[in-house]
Amino acid sequence: MDLEQDILNLITCSGEATSLSIEAIEYARSNEFEKAEECFEEADEKLIMAHKIQTSLLHREAGGENFSISILLVHAQDHLMNAITINTLAKEFIKVYKELRSLKEKGD
């Protein structure tokens, strides 16, 4: 597959995972935890796709294919790392929202 296409797919999958993770936080803020979980399932699928692309690139390079380090490739890696971080933090936010909801229900 074309290197540039792989890089663009990596950016796309990572960006979608980020957006879905943020959407999950918004649902949780509104106590719509099932919808938040649906967003996480889709975000996780996008992250898996991104990891597969990244792994393919790593295998190609390890197999002797030479890649020039381009701004686009660095940008793609940055998107992936941010998507992973945001997804991890979003899952923690959801836990906090659930705890707050539980405390509120106990106090009512």
C-alpha positions in Angstrom: 0.0 0.0 0.0 1.1 3.5 -0.6 2.9 5.1 2.3 1.1 8.4 2.0 -2.3 6.7 2.0 -1.3 4.7 5.1 -0.3 7.9 6.8 -3.6 9.6 5.9 -5.5 6.6 7.1 -3.6 6.7 10.4 -4.5 10.3 10.8 -8.2 9.7 10.0 -8.6 6.7 12.3 -6.8 8.5 15.1 -8.9 11.7 14.6 -12.1 9.7 14.7 -11.1 7.9 17.9 -10.4 11.3 19.5 -13.7 12.7 18.4 -15.6 9.7 19.7 -13.8 9.7 23.0 -14.8 13.4 23.5 -18.3 12.6 22.5 -18.4 9.9 25.1 -17.5 12.4 27.8 -20.3 14.7 26.6 -22.8 11.8 26.8 -21.5 10.9 30.3 -21.9 14.5 31.4 -25.6 14.1 30.5 -25.8 10.8 32.3 -26.2 8.9 29.0 -23.7 6.2 29.9 -24.9 3.6 27.4 -24.3 6.1 24.6 -20.9 6.9 26.1 -20.1 3.2 26.0 -21.2 2.9 22.4 -18.8 5.8 21.6 -16.0 4.0 23.4 -16.6 0.8 21.5 -16.4 2.6 18.2 -13.4 4.6 19.4 -11.6 1.4 20.4 -12.3 0.0 16.9 -10.7 3.1 15.3 -7.7 2.8 17.6 -7.3 -0.9 16.7 -7.3 0.1 13.0 -4.8 2.9 13.7 -2.5 0.4 15.6 -2.7 -2.0 12.7 -1.6 0.7 10.3 1.2 1.7 12.6 2.3 -1.9 13.1 2.3 -2.4 9.3 4.6 0.6 8.9 6.9 -0.6 11.6 7.1 -4.1 10.0 7.8 -2.6 6.6 10.6 -0.4 8.0 12.0 -3.4 10.0 11.9 -5.4 6.7 14.2 -3.0 5.0 11.9 -0.4 3.5 13.3 3.0 3.9 10.9 5.9 4.9 11.9 9.5 4.9 10.7 11.2 8.1 8.1 13.6 6.8 6.1 16.2 8.7 3.0 14.2 7.6 4.3 11.0 9.2 5.2 12.9 12.4 1.8 14.4 12.4 0.2 11.0 12.1 2.1 9.6 15.0 1.2 12.7 17.0 -2.5 12.1 16.2 -2.3 8.5 17.3 -0.5 9.3 20.6 -3.1 12.0 21.4 -6.0 9.7 20.5 -4.7 7.1 22.9 -4.2 9.6 25.7 -7.6 11.2 25.2 -9.3 7.9 25.1 -7.6 6.8 28.3 -8.5 10.0 30.1 -12.0 10.0 28.7 -12.6 6.6 30.3 -11.4 8.0 33.6 -13.8 10.9 33.2 -16.7 8.5 32.7 -15.8 6.7 35.9 -15.9 10.0 37.8 -19.2 11.0 36.2 -20.6 7.6 37.3 -19.4 8.1 40.8 -20.8 11.6 41.0 -24.2 10.3 39.8 -24.1 7.5 42.4 -23.3 10.0 45.1 -26.0 12.3 44.0 -28.6 9.5 43.9 -27.5 8.5 47.5 -27.9 12.1 48.6 -31.4 12.5 47.1 
